Amino acid sequence: MDLLCSPFICHVVGITYQNIEHRLLAEMLGDPLDTQVKVWMNKYGWTENEDGLIFIHSQEESVKPKNIVEKIDFESVSSIMATSQ
């Protein structure tokens, strides 16, 4: 796999996963040497536990709530309410 694809793959992994198996990340990166996987992990600040599970980040930290305001006036729904009774 072209190493130019690796930043894109790491970006997608970063927004998709909270944790990923080392083996799966290596496969996604085109099975590079373990040292190359460690380089990408260091670049993105990912950490690996003793079980081979790589912590990407908590998705809760990146959730951006959005307030949805609906503008529906009573006149637009009154006919629907009248027919449902």
N, CA, C and O atoms as a Tinker XYZ file with bonds, in Angstrom:
   340  protein
     1  N      0.849000   -1.174000    0.000000    73     2
     2  CA     0.000000    0.000000    0.000000    64     1     3
     3  C      0.890000    1.231000    0.000000    63     2     4     5
     4  O      1.943000    1.246000    0.637000    81     3
     5  N      0.474000    2.239000   -0.699000    73     3     6
     6  CA     1.190000    3.495000   -0.785000    64     5     7
     7  C      1.179000    4.193000    0.571000    63     6     8     9
     8  O      0.124000    4.319000    1.193000    81     7
     9  N      2.342000    4.647000    1.036000    73     7    10
    10  CA     2.419000    5.320000    2.328000    64     9    11
    11  C      1.672000    6.645000    2.327000    63    10    12    13
    12  O      1.365000    7.174000    3.395000    81    11
    13  N      1.373000    7.192000    1.153000    73    11    14
    14  CA     0.606000    8.428000    1.091000    64    13    15
    15  C     -0.839000    8.203000    1.528000    63    14    16    17
    16  O     -1.518000    9.144000    1.939000    81    15
    17  N     -1.308000    6.970000    1.443000    73    15    18
    18  CA    -2.670000    6.647000    1.882000    64    17    19
    19  C     -2.755000    6.564000    3.407000    63    18    20    21
    20  O     -3.838000    6.721000    3.971000    81    19
    21  N     -1.645000    6.324000    4.068000    73    19    22
    22  CA    -1.646000    6.103000    5.511000    64    21    23
    23  C     -2.216000    7.269000    6.312000    63    22    24    25
    24  O     -2.971000    7.015000    7.250000    81    23
    25  N     -1.904000    8.549000    6.005000    73    23    26
    26  CA    -2.526000    9.630000    6.779000    64    25    27
    27  C     -4.051000    9.621000    6.664000    63    26    28    29
    28  O     -4.750000    9.877000    7.644000    81    27
    29  N     -4.562000    9.328000    5.475000    73    27    30
    30  CA    -6.017000    9.265000    5.306000    64    29    31
    31  C     -6.592000    8.111000    6.108000    63    30    32    33
    32  O     -7.617000    8.267000    6.772000    81    31
    33  N     -5.947000    6.959000    6.054000    73    31    34
    34  CA    -6.420000    5.795000    6.799000    64    33    35
    35  C     -6.401000    6.095000    8.295000    63    34    36    37
    36  O     -7.347000    5.762000    9.008000    81    35
    37  N     -5.329000    6.722000    8.771000    73    35    38
    38  CA    -5.240000    7.065000   10.192000    64    37    39
    39  C     -6.310000    8.074000   10.576000    63    38    40    41
    40  O     -6.858000    8.001000   11.676000    81    39
    41  N     -6.615000    9.005000    9.698000    73    39    42
    42  CA    -7.686000    9.967000    9.962000    64    41    43
    43  C     -9.028000    9.244000   10.108000    63    42    44    45
    44  O     -9.786000    9.511000   11.040000    81    43
    45  N     -9.310000    8.336000    9.187000    73    43    46
    46  CA   -10.574000    7.581000    9.244000    64    45    47
    47  C    -10.628000    6.722000   10.497000    63    46    48    49
    48  O    -11.667000    6.653000   11.154000    81    47
    49  N     -9.528000    6.071000   10.837000    73    47    50
    50  CA    -9.479000    5.270000   12.068000    64    49    51
    51  C     -9.740000    6.175000   13.272000    63    50    52    53
    52  O    -10.477000    5.804000   14.185000    81    51
    53  N     -9.132000    7.364000   13.269000    73    51    54
    54  CA    -9.283000    8.288000   14.389000    64    53    55
    55  C    -10.702000    8.767000   14.618000    63    54    56    57
    56  O    -11.098000    9.006000   15.758000    81    55
    57  N    -11.473000    8.910000   13.549000    73    55    58
    58  CA   -12.856000    9.377000   13.725000    64    57    59
    59  C    -13.851000    8.227000   13.838000    63    58    60    61
    60  O    -15.029000    8.446000   14.120000    81    59
    61  N    -13.379000    7.009000   13.620000    73    59    62
    62  CA   -14.275000    5.852000   13.621000    64    61    63
    63  C    -14.141000    4.995000   14.876000    63    62    64    65
    64  O    -15.143000    4.515000   15.405000    81    63
    65  N    -12.947000    4.804000   15.346000    73    63    66
    66  CA   -12.685000    3.862000   16.431000    64    65    67
    67  C    -12.351000    4.565000   17.738000    63    66    68    69
    68  O    -11.769000    5.650000   17.750000    81    67
    69  N    -12.734000    3.923000   18.838000    73    67    70
    70  CA   -12.221000    4.303000   20.152000    64    69    71
    71  C    -11.035000    3.414000   20.490000    63    70    72    73
    72  O    -10.043000    3.867000   21.062000    81    71
    73  N    -11.152000    2.151000   20.130000    73    71    74
    74  CA   -10.094000    1.157000   20.334000    64    73    75
    75  C    -10.035000    0.291000   19.083000    63    74    76    77
    76  O    -11.046000    0.059000   18.421000    81    75
    77  N     -8.836000   -0.179000   18.773000    73    75    78
    78  CA    -8.679000   -1.057000   17.618000    64    77    79
    79  C     -7.553000   -2.046000   17.921000    63    78    80    81
    80  O     -6.571000   -1.692000   18.573000    81    79
    81  N     -7.697000   -3.269000   17.452000    73    79    82
    82  CA    -6.643000   -4.264000   17.639000    64    81    83
    83  C     -5.433000   -3.876000   16.802000    63    82    84    85
    84  O     -5.566000   -3.389000   15.679000    81    83
    85  N     -4.260000   -4.098000   17.363000    73    83    86
    86  CA    -3.012000   -3.783000   16.657000    64    85    87
    87  C     -2.982000   -4.481000   15.296000    63    86    88    89
    88  O     -2.600000   -3.884000   14.290000    81    87
    89  N     -3.386000   -5.739000   15.281000    73    87    90
    90  CA    -3.380000   -6.525000   14.048000    64    89    91
    91  C     -4.259000   -5.886000   12.980000    63    90    92    93
    92  O     -3.874000   -5.818000   11.813000    81    91
    93  N     -5.454000   -5.411000   13.383000    73    91    94
    94  CA    -6.380000   -4.808000   12.430000    64    93    95
    95  C     -5.847000   -3.478000   11.907000    63    94    96    97
    96  O     -5.956000   -3.196000   10.713000    81    95
    97  N     -5.275000   -2.664000   12.781000    73    95    98
    98  CA    -4.689000   -1.400000   12.340000    64    97    99
    99  C     -3.560000   -1.659000   11.354000    63    98   100   101
   100  O     -3.468000   -0.991000   10.324000    81    99
   101  N     -2.703000   -2.621000   11.660000    73    99   102
   102  CA    -1.605000   -2.956000   10.759000    64   101   103
   103  C     -2.137000   -3.421000    9.405000    63   102   104   105
   104  O     -1.587000   -3.067000    8.361000    81   103
   105  N     -3.202000   -4.211000    9.426000    73   103   106
   106  CA    -3.806000   -4.686000    8.177000    64   105   107
   107  C     -4.356000   -3.512000    7.364000    63   106   108   109
   108  O     -4.178000   -3.452000    6.147000    81   107
   109  N     -5.018000   -2.591000    8.043000    73   107   110
   110  CA    -5.571000   -1.424000    7.349000    64   109   111
   111  C     -4.482000   -0.557000    6.728000    63   110   112   113
   112  O     -4.682000    0.060000    5.681000    81   111
   113  N     -3.326000   -0.521000    7.391000    73   111   114
   114  CA    -2.200000    0.274000    6.887000    64   113   115
   115  C     -1.381000   -0.475000    5.844000    63   114   116   117
   116  O     -0.348000    0.020000    5.393000    81   115
   117  N     -1.828000   -1.650000    5.463000    73   115   118
   118  CA    -1.137000   -2.415000    4.427000    64   117   119
   119  C     -0.058000   -3.328000    4.952000    63   118   120   121
   120  O      0.899000   -3.646000    4.246000    81   119
   121  N     -0.215000   -3.755000    6.211000    73   119   122
   122  CA     0.738000   -4.661000    6.853000    64   121   123
   123  C      2.180000   -4.174000    6.806000    63   122   124   125
   124  O      3.063000   -4.895000    6.341000    81   123
   125  N      2.430000   -2.937000    7.290000    73   123   126
   126  CA     3.820000   -2.459000    7.339000    64   125   127
   127  C      4.571000   -3.134000    8.483000    63   126   128   129
   128  O      3.991000   -3.899000    9.253000    81   127
   129  N      5.842000   -2.849000    8.582000    73   127   130
   130  CA     6.625000   -3.351000    9.707000    64   129   131
   131  C      6.058000   -2.774000   10.997000    63   130   132   133
   132  O      5.455000   -1.701000   10.996000    81   131
   133  N      6.257000   -3.496000   12.100000    73   131   134
   134  CA     5.731000   -3.055000   13.385000    64   133   135
   135  C      6.262000   -1.672000   13.757000    63   134   136   137
   136  O      5.550000   -0.874000   14.367000    81   135
   137  N      7.505000   -1.391000   13.393000    73   135   138
   138  CA     8.075000   -0.077000   13.712000    64   137   139
   139  C      7.328000    1.039000   12.985000    63   138   140   141
   140  O      7.193000    2.137000   13.524000    81   139
   141  N      6.842000    0.780000   11.777000    73   139   142
   142  CA     6.081000    1.790000   11.042000    64   141   143
   143  C      4.718000    2.025000   11.677000    63   142   144   145
   144  O      4.236000    3.158000   11.714000    81   143
   145  N      4.094000    0.962000   12.175000    73   143   146
   146  CA     2.817000    1.109000   12.883000    64   145   147
   147  C      3.042000    1.975000   14.122000    63   146   148   149
   148  O      2.231000    2.853000   14.419000    81   147
   149  N      4.132000    1.736000   14.844000    73   147   150
   150  CA     4.449000    2.524000   16.042000    64   149   151
   151  C      4.665000    3.995000   15.682000    63   150   152   153
   152  O      4.299000    4.877000   16.459000    81   151
   153  N      5.257000    4.273000   14.512000    73   151   154
   154  CA     5.455000    5.658000   14.073000    64   153   155
   155  C      4.110000    6.352000   13.899000    63   154   156   157
   156  O      3.934000    7.484000   14.349000    81   155
   157  N      3.155000    5.677000   13.247000    73   155   158
   158  CA     1.826000    6.254000   13.059000    64   157   159
   159  C      1.118000    6.422000   14.396000    63   158   160   161
   160  O      0.428000    7.420000   14.609000    81   159
   161  N      1.278000    5.464000   15.296000    73   159   162
   162  CA     0.659000    5.566000   16.612000    64   161   163
   163  C      1.202000    6.780000   17.366000    63   162   164   165
   164  O      0.440000    7.524000   17.982000    81   163
   165  N      2.512000    6.974000   17.317000    73   163   166
   166  CA     3.123000    8.120000   17.993000    64   165   167
   167  C      2.666000    9.429000   17.374000    63   166   168   169
   168  O      2.405000   10.400000   18.084000    81   167
   169  N      2.569000    9.458000   16.058000    73   167   170
   170  CA     2.162000   10.684000   15.364000    64   169   171
   171  C      0.762000   11.109000   15.782000    63   170   172   173
   172  O      0.498000   12.302000   15.936000    81   171
   173  N     -0.142000   10.146000   15.968000    73   171   174
   174  CA    -1.526000   10.455000   16.300000    64   173   175
   175  C     -1.820000   10.362000   17.801000    63   174   176   177
   176  O     -2.950000   10.608000   18.224000    81   175
   177  N     -0.823000   10.014000   18.598000    73   175   178
   178  CA    -1.004000    9.964000   20.049000    64   177   179
   179  C     -1.790000    8.765000   20.541000    63   178   180   181
   180  O     -2.418000    8.826000   21.598000    81   179
   181  N     -1.763000    7.679000   19.790000    73   179   182
   182  CA    -2.476000    6.471000   20.173000    64   181   183
   183  C     -1.594000    5.640000   21.079000    63   182   184   185
   184  O     -0.374000    5.616000   20.916000    81   183
   185  N     -2.207000    4.957000   22.035000    73   183   186
   186  CA    -1.447000    4.126000   22.964000    64   185   187
   187  C     -1.946000    2.688000   22.897000    63   186   188   189
   188  O     -3.114000    2.424000   22.612000    81   187
   189  N     -1.025000    1.767000   23.168000    73   187   190
   190  CA    -1.359000    0.337000   23.101000    64   189   191
   191  C     -1.225000   -0.292000   24.474000    63   190   192   193
   192  O     -0.255000   -0.039000   25.188000    81   191
   193  N     -2.204000   -1.116000   24.843000    73   191   194
   194  CA    -2.100000   -1.826000   26.121000    64   193   195
   195  C     -1.403000   -3.164000   25.907000    63   194   196   197
   196  O     -1.030000   -3.508000   24.785000    81   195
   197  N     -1.232000   -3.909000   26.988000    73   195   198
   198  CA    -0.486000   -5.177000   26.914000    64   197   199
   199  C     -1.208000   -6.258000   26.129000    63   198   200   201
   200  O     -0.591000   -7.251000   25.743000    81   199
   201  N     -2.512000   -6.085000   25.881000    73   199   202
   202  CA    -3.282000   -7.072000   25.124000    64   201   203
   203  C     -3.274000   -6.804000   23.621000    63   202   204   205
   204  O     -3.924000   -7.524000   22.863000    81   203
   205  N     -2.548000   -5.780000   23.185000    73   203   206
   206  CA    -2.513000   -5.467000   21.760000    64   205   207
   207  C     -3.665000   -4.605000   21.288000    63   206   208   209
   208  O     -3.910000   -4.493000   20.087000    81   207
   209  N     -4.378000   -3.990000   22.232000    73   207   210
   210  CA    -5.497000   -3.120000   21.894000    64   209   211
   211  C     -5.006000   -1.670000   21.927000    63   210   212   213
   212  O     -4.442000   -1.215000   22.922000    81   211
   213  N     -5.228000   -0.963000   20.832000    73   211   214
   214  CA    -4.757000    0.416000   20.711000    64   213   215
   215  C     -5.905000    1.355000   21.046000    63   214   216   217
   216  O     -6.986000    1.279000   20.462000    81   215
   217  N     -5.644000    2.247000   22.005000    73   215   218
   218  CA    -6.632000    3.253000   22.385000    64   217   219
   219  C     -6.460000    4.445000   21.462000    63   218   220   221
   220  O     -5.396000    5.065000   21.428000    81   219
   221  N     -7.509000    4.767000   20.710000    73   219   222
   222  CA    -7.487000    5.892000   19.781000    64   221   223
   223  C     -7.867000    7.154000   20.549000    63   222   224   225
   224  O     -7.022000    8.021000   20.770000    81   223
   225  N     -9.090000    7.260000   20.943000    73   223   226
   226  CA    -9.567000    8.309000   21.841000    64   225   227
   227  C    -11.025000    8.064000   22.162000    63   226   228   229
   228  O    -11.718000    7.306000   21.483000    81   227
   229  N    -11.461000    8.716000   23.196000    73   227   230
   230  CA   -12.851000    8.580000   23.598000    64   229   231
   231  C    -13.716000    9.403000   22.659000    63   230   232   233
   232  O    -13.511000   10.609000   22.519000    81   231
   233  N    -14.678000    8.758000   22.017000    73   231   234
   234  CA   -15.557000    9.468000   21.076000    64   233   235
   235  C    -16.403000   10.514000   21.796000    63   234   236   237
   236  O    -16.863000   11.469000   21.170000    81   235
   237  N    -16.616000   10.346000   23.108000    73   235   238
   238  CA   -17.399000   11.326000   23.856000    64   237   239
   239  C    -16.714000   12.691000   23.852000    63   238   240   241
   240  O    -17.379000   13.724000   23.931000    81   239
   241  N    -15.379000   12.691000   23.759000    73   239   242
   242  CA   -14.640000   13.946000   23.756000    64   241   243
   243  C    -14.886000   14.745000   22.478000    63   242   244   245
   244  O    -14.732000   15.966000   22.472000    81   243
   245  N    -15.263000   14.072000   21.410000    73   243   246
   246  CA   -15.420000   14.765000   20.134000    64   245   247
   247  C    -16.869000   14.964000   19.718000    63   246   248   249
   248  O    -17.140000   15.489000   18.638000    81   247
   249  N    -17.804000   14.548000   20.569000    73   247   250
   250  CA   -19.216000   14.723000   20.241000    64   249   251
   251  C    -19.568000   16.203000   20.359000    63   250   252   253
   252  O    -19.288000   16.849000   21.369000    81   251
   253  N    -20.177000   16.714000   19.320000    73   251   254
   254  CA   -20.577000   18.113000   19.315000    64   253   255
   255  C    -22.097000   18.171000   19.296000    63   254   256   257
   256  O    -22.721000   17.894000   18.272000    81   255
   257  N    -22.692000   18.531000   20.429000    73   255   258
   258  CA   -24.149000   18.579000   20.455000    64   257   259
   259  C    -24.670000   19.690000   19.555000    63   258   260   261
   260  O    -24.013000   20.711000   19.351000    81   259
   261  N    -25.841000   19.471000   19.033000    73   259   262
   262  CA   -26.453000   20.459000   18.159000    64   261   263
   263  C    -27.876000   20.694000   18.625000    63   262   264   265
   264  O    -28.653000   19.755000   18.796000    81   263
   265  N    -28.202000   21.942000   18.824000    73   263   266
   266  CA   -29.560000   22.302000   19.198000    64   265   267
   267  C    -30.389000   22.442000   17.935000    63   266   268   269
   268  O    -30.023000   23.164000   17.008000    81   267
   269  N    -31.502000   21.745000   17.915000    73   267   270
   270  CA   -32.396000   21.795000   16.756000    64   269   271
   271  C    -33.634000   22.568000   17.162000    63   270   272   273
   272  O    -34.323000   22.215000   18.118000    81   271
   273  N    -33.899000   23.612000   16.428000    73   271   274
   274  CA   -35.065000   24.436000   16.703000    64   273   275
   275  C    -36.033000   24.268000   15.542000    63   274   276   277
   276  O    -35.708000   24.556000   14.390000    81   275
   277  N    -37.220000   23.797000   15.871000    73   275   278
   278  CA   -38.236000   23.630000   14.834000    64   277   279
   279  C    -39.190000   24.804000   14.896000    63   278   280   281
   280  O    -39.640000   25.209000   15.968000    81   279
   281  N    -39.484000   25.331000   13.752000    73   279   282
   282  CA   -40.374000   26.484000   13.685000    64   281   283
   283  C    -41.682000   26.054000   13.031000    63   282   284   285
   284  O    -41.869000   26.181000   11.821000    81   283
   285  N    -42.566000   25.550000   13.857000    73   283   286
   286  CA   -43.880000   25.106000   13.388000    64   285   287
   287  C    -44.922000   25.905000   14.167000    63   286   288   289
   288  O    -44.945000   25.881000   15.398000    81   287
   289  N    -45.758000   26.594000   13.455000    73   287   290
   290  CA   -46.801000   27.349000   14.152000    64   289   291
   291  C    -48.067000   26.500000   14.272000    63   290   292   293
   292  O    -48.242000   25.512000   13.559000    81   291
   293  N    -48.920000   26.897000   15.165000    73   291   294
   294  CA   -50.133000   26.132000   15.455000    64   293   295
   295  C    -51.032000   26.004000   14.231000    63   294   296   297
   296  O    -51.644000   24.956000   14.024000    81   295
   297  N    -51.119000   27.046000   13.423000    73   295   298
   298  CA   -51.993000   27.016000   12.251000    64   297   299
   299  C    -51.594000   25.916000   11.265000    63   298   300   301
   300  O    -52.450000   25.332000   10.601000    81   299
   301  N    -50.301000   25.640000   11.174000    73   299   302
   302  CA   -49.860000   24.642000   10.198000    64   301   303
   303  C    -50.186000   23.213000   10.641000    63   302   304   305
   304  O    -50.233000   22.310000    9.806000    81   303
   305  N    -50.411000   22.996000   11.940000    73   303   306
   306  CA   -50.717000   21.639000   12.410000    64   305   307
   307  C    -52.159000   21.495000   12.903000    63   306   308   309
   308  O    -52.605000   20.387000   13.201000    81   307
   309  N    -52.872000   22.588000   12.988000    73   307   310
   310  CA   -54.236000   22.514000   13.524000    64   309   311
   311  C    -55.141000   21.642000   12.684000    63   310   312   313
   312  O    -55.976000   20.922000   13.231000    81   311
   313  N    -55.000000   21.685000   11.352000    73   311   314
   314  CA   -55.857000   20.847000   10.505000    64   313   315
   315  C    -55.519000   19.353000   10.705000    63   314   316   317
   316  O    -56.413000   18.509000   10.647000    81   315
   317  N    -54.279000   19.035000   10.932000    73   315   318
   318  CA   -53.887000   17.637000   11.179000    64   317   319
   319  C    -54.459000   17.166000   12.503000    63   318   320   321
   320  O    -54.966000   16.049000   12.615000    81   319
   321  N    -54.374000   18.026000   13.500000    73   319   322
   322  CA   -54.921000   17.677000   14.813000    64   321   323
   323  C    -56.433000   17.510000   14.759000    63   322   324   325
   324  O    -56.980000   16.637000   15.433000    81   323
   325  N    -57.110000   18.324000   13.975000    73   323   326
   326  CA   -58.569000   18.240000   13.886000    64   325   327
   327  C    -59.010000   16.953000   13.211000    63   326   328   329
   328  O    -60.024000   16.372000   13.600000    81   327
   329  N    -58.267000   16.492000   12.200000    73   327   330
   330  CA   -58.655000   15.269000   11.480000    64   329   331
   331  C    -58.292000   14.017000   12.256000    63   330   332   333
   332  O    -58.843000   12.951000   11.978000    81   331
   333  N    -57.384000   14.107000   13.219000    73   331   334
   334  CA   -56.978000   12.909000   13.953000    64   333   335
   335  C    -57.917000   12.575000   15.096000    63   334   336   337
   336  O    -57.774000   11.524000   15.722000    81   335
   337  N    -58.864000   13.435000   15.378000    73   335   338
   338  CA   -59.788000   13.164000   16.497000    64   337   339
   339  C    -61.001000   12.421000   16.065000    63   338   340
   340  O    -61.866000   12.121000   16.888000    81   339
